[in-house]
Amino acid sequence: MATLSALSKHRRLTSDDQVDIRATVNAVLEHVGVAADEIPRDLDKVLRGLGLIARRKDFTKFEQMLGVEADSIQGAVVAKNDLPLLLYRPSVSRSAIRNFTSHELGHSILHADHIQNGRLTIKSKTNDSQDDDNRQMEDEADEFADELLMPEERLKKDISLKAFSEDEDERADEYVRLAQMYVVPYSSMKKRAIKLVDEQIKKASGGE
């Protein structure tokens, strides 16, 4: 099994020492032998290549202990002796499991030092209650999962003109098509696609 110390070596930084999400994802894909343009991404192959295990976990006791809403914890990563274990909520769709697991994988690579220090990282339905440091880590893990499962450059090629339509139903149909193609939750694809479309429109209009 992979150690957190080994996983952290895949993390890539920008020239100003900020986490480079896309470069980190590409480093992982190269290490495990998954093609950059492969869609849907073979997450099982990624986990096997990294020596990781993902398991179902009933988070009821965790939720009660933390005093949070039932069914609010979606995934977590815990470690013992530098060995991480990825956990995800049972009784959810395959696309949701892929999303939760990719998020926790992001934590294992990007935030190994926090996990090593005994901090349990939890994926909840909202990050609003997190302090600034935890919220940043959650956002980075979300970005990692998005780039791993819905790589920006490939998604730009797959989005059709329907995503730019003024007709709400046409846009929704396009989000459904893409979500099924990439095997991700509809809500995740909608958010990702809207962001890319907005960037494309802004670029076309001469915006920064």
Secondary structure by P-SEA (a helix, b strand, c coil): ccccccccccccccccccccaaaaaaaaaaaacccccccccaaaaaaaaabbbbbbbbaaaaaaaaccccccccccccccccbbbbbbbccccaaaaaaaaaaaaaaacccaaaaaabbbbbbccccccccaaaaaaaaaaaaaaaaacccaaaaaaacccccccccaaaaaaaaaaaaaaacccaaaaaaaaaaaaaaaaaaaaccc
